[in-house]
Amino acid sequence: MEKDLHQIVDHLIRDTKGDAGALWDWAANSSLALFAPELILCVAIVLLLLLRLFRAGQLVPPSMVAFLGALASLYFASPWTALRGEFSQGYELFTGMLVYDSLTIYMRGILLLFAVMFIVFTRLSGIPDKEDGADIYSLVLGATLGMCLMASANHLLMVFMALEMASVPSYVLAGLMKGRRVGSEAALKYSVYGAGAAGVMLYGISLVAGVLNTVHLPTMATVLGSRIAAGLPGEEQMVLALGGLMIGVGLAFKLSAVPFHFWCPDVFEGATAEVNAFLSVASKAAALALLLRVVLGFGTLAPDRLSPGVALPAAPAQVDTAWEADELHRFVSVMHHPGHDELTPELAPAASDLGPVRSFAGKLIAFIAVITCTFGNLAAYGQTNIKRLLAYSTIAHAGYMMMAVPAVLAMAESNPSGAEHAVAGLALYIFVYVFMNLGAFVIVAFLRNAIRSEQIADYAGLIRRSPGIVICLSLILFSLVGLPPLAGFLGKFAIFASLLEGWQTTGQGYLMALLVVGGLNTAISLFYYLRVVKVMAMDPEPEERTPFEFPDVSLQGAYVWLLTLPTILLMLNWNGINELCRQAATQLLRG
Amino acid sequence: MSNITLLSIIVFLPALSTLLLAFIPKDKVEVIRFFTLIVTLVVLAITVGAFIAGGGFQYQGEEAKYMQYAFNEGWIPSFNIEYLMGMDGISFPLIMLTAFVSVLAMGASWSITKHVKGYCILFLLLLTGMLGVFLALDFFLFYVFWEVMLLPMYFLIGVWGGPRREYAAIKFFLYTLLGSVLMLIAILMIYFNSDLVGLYQISDAGGGNAVKWQTLNVSETVTNSITAELESRKESGYEPQPIHSFNLLALAALGQHAEAVHDAQPVGPESDPEKYACYLSSNLQWWAFLLLFIGFAVKVPSVPVHTWLPDAHVEAPTPISMILAGILLKMGGYGIIRICYPICPHGGYELMWFVCAIGVVSMVYGAFAALAQKDFKRMVAYSSVSHMGYVVLGLGVWSATAGTLYNPDYWNMGVKGAMFQMIGHGVSSAGMFFMVGVVYDRVHHRDLDKFGGLFGKMLVYTALSIGVFFAGLGLPGLCGFIGEVFVVLSVWRFSPLLAVISAGVVILTAGYILWAVQRVYLGAEYKGPHEEALVPSTFRERLIAGVLLVFAILFGVVPHQTVLKYMDATIDRQVDELASWTQHQDILAAEAEAKKQREEATEPTSIVAPLETSTSVNAPTANLLVRTGSTE
């Protein structure tokens, strides 16, 4: 590699903080500036840990620091303006480690919004006590940081790091209630499973990297495409498929997809409802984004992306910067692809070369989605503990959401706008899911505080005591079923619509099968959600129940309504959010 | 008042008034009941005032054939979902029925004493759902309203019902949800295969003559984007982008002119000429019809998906049974006539025997099951299954085929009979359930064998009951007769066998109703449980029963002036359109056949054969022209 060291360092600096000279002067499109929300999270974590060293710092409630940190981070991420998009292409940050495109913005917005709501929730339910606060909030913010990285990973190393960064704090959070045996058991189970899955995934990454000589996702796709076009030898195919499956294991663990779901009900039962909310919403959303990144990374040729720190193409074109951008690109590709100095044009693959990869991944994910969804719904029947029931419901919903991915893959080449709509459908589902599932766990946590029980049977006749909370939980559960006019229907509708569009435009029968399975699952999922509603609204109140207070007019009640109202009102006009979701999908595919 | 305000008020007034209701303290039971009753009365007053008394609803002339009071506002442009409502001769009588029965059902709700506030809130939400279903013309909106009813109904049965209420409620919920999931799949299938651009080109707005664009109520915005699409296609070669739609009227036009739409579309690249094909092909229509029909048949309910109905009826409180039998079941019939047939004529045509068989089986099975019941309410519930079978049969007798020279008159009669049966059954079944409820409130059992001799203790009630039950029986001069006789007569042309069977059901009906009347009202003085509670009926009960009986007699004596005249124009148009669709279809098939023969033929002599075929298929066309010319 005939590269001047000075030049390399120069490129690195430009890539990191842009063209500007002074140390603290970042260009608006430099890696650091676009990475600002994550940096703010880091600052908040450090503050949380440092503050209690000082006496004055101990007076500051950790929840406040975490809340402000997450809020500031959300402000800097500002998905509502960023998605309106002054740029039409994505960036590759930090020499290609991360990708900053509309999906990153959208998912980061969702995750940070969730973090803000989650911190308010823990404050209201009072689960971290005074000593624990700093630890727990730093873990929560750390996991959120990892999830943001998951949503923007562009490099298999980054995929692994982000996954671990999100998982390790979660293991600790699962054991949050010190001294409770079930909590410790949950944490141990979770971490053992997690470590196993991570190991398998890392092995898979090394296999794939060994065959393709790179771990940078867009480069991998290019190499894979040209290899397939040239005719891939059988043993290499074998290794690649095995590696892909092993990477899939790591993702499936995070998604709690069958057969890697075993941790989920146990952990959910053992951990507190607060942690469950975190695991079932944020972690799942990030895992779906990551799944999308990985399969699209392998299965499609990435669209052209900008390099950070270089003037936008829209600005008055300078020959100089254009040349520099080109140079930087070459530099990045050489970094990731040391085997070939440059891809020769004749080796550049066509999108259709990756067809087998997409087809393999699509069918595999479709199969797993069907099993996950059906198993989750069936296993939820027998549950008597509301947290276990919601754990299985989470598994089932992961199945529904995964159904969008085969549709994306099937349409990626022949009908890119349809594929984008499928991604948008998934994004919409995730948005709605945040409110529904957080709402469900919030109510479970508040009820636990009030009646000291998480058994469904103990909810009997609750409507006599606190009708407001029962109405909210019923609406949320019906929304989880996917009944219009509640918001859960919108997500399902969007994903089902994409499946049908995929079937119609590509003629892939398994998409129609997915749609039918999804529809039937919706019907069978009714039973167990309805059972909870029935117990609350129709069963007589047990006579020996100790009196409890849960006034509808309270901060907790208001918070519950705040989460429930979107599920009712979103139906009235979901065009705005749907447009945002479609915007989020625009920079994923080429052409 | 503009259309959008008027129809939105009618639909959403009940739902919005629940917000007010929520602020009334729950122990002020009388206030809550009267408030709810007033809301239902206001809805009735608005509908009667705006549509009948004000003469707003047209039932004669060109206007009456198409949607009235229609409006179209954008809602979710990214999925082409519109806030589109309107009313024609098919939905108008059902709207009136809904407003009317809901007032009476609310009047019957004084017997509800548990959690009155919750009951009234759910009742009003249910009313919004029902009115919305009949007014919505956007498929998505229709589906939303269709599902909106489920939740209130579940709770109304599950909380206020009888001993096995939870089982009945979840059974009702599950059956309907399964049906509506199938419907959702069909909706998406139809949506993604619809193309307004193609339709526009064959409409009068786009230079064709197949469809009147104005009658489809496509919004201005969508029309503009269609013309823009055509413009850009003309300029830049083509990259055809279909514009999908949920508009039920446009979908009906697409379904009935599928081949023309397909021909109007540009073909894709040579390698794959079907690539851009986006039309309701016959195969798709077949599947969509089947899925939709199952979804609606659950609601009707037809055998074999009827089993939720007896349970739901037996467990539901009296007013909810009235709503269920009087209005909810009609949604199934309405869906079939509004959606299945116009949008998927191919499916309807090919499955006509299936539909008719379902109808006849429901009639026979329901009647026999009613005969076997010991429970009074269950018997009435099975009579609903039997009576709604007439509706399915009447809608399904597609007798306008080549065999009848595409004469739509008989089918027309069947459809009108079905529609009339829906209205008549709405009155008579609501009445029958109310009558059962009155006596159940007193003696707290419904065992037919333990009744007898109510005549002696409750004279007025018995007189009214017998009147109402005779209406259900289909006695000439009462509302049940007209629908049944129309349907049976129309079936003659379709299949004499089915006609004989369905006429025979009338005897079974008379059997179970007369037997029930005999066991309950006649005979020796009542000596069963709670004998002391058999007090004469109250004024409120007499009023409700009396109103129902008056309407049952009115509909029976002057059916045309009260019901049929409002629906004639619309049904005539719809059936005529479908009849000419049938004919067109046969011509297309004959042409395709002729073309095939021509291609196969190697000797020049065989050219004569296709010529002959084409002249012979022209004959019915001429015939139809003469016929339509003479009727107009």
Interface residues (C-beta under 8 A of the other chain):
Chain A: F478 L483 P484 P485 F489 F493 F496 A497 L500 E501 Q504 L515 V516 G519 L520 T522 A523 L526 F527 L530 K534 A537 M538 M571 N573 W574 N575 N578 E579 R582
Chain B: W75 I76 P77 S78 F79 Y143 V144 E147 V148 L150 L151 Y154 F155 G158 V159 R165 E166 I170 F173 L174 L177 L178 V181 L182 L184 I185 L188 M189 Y191 F192 N193
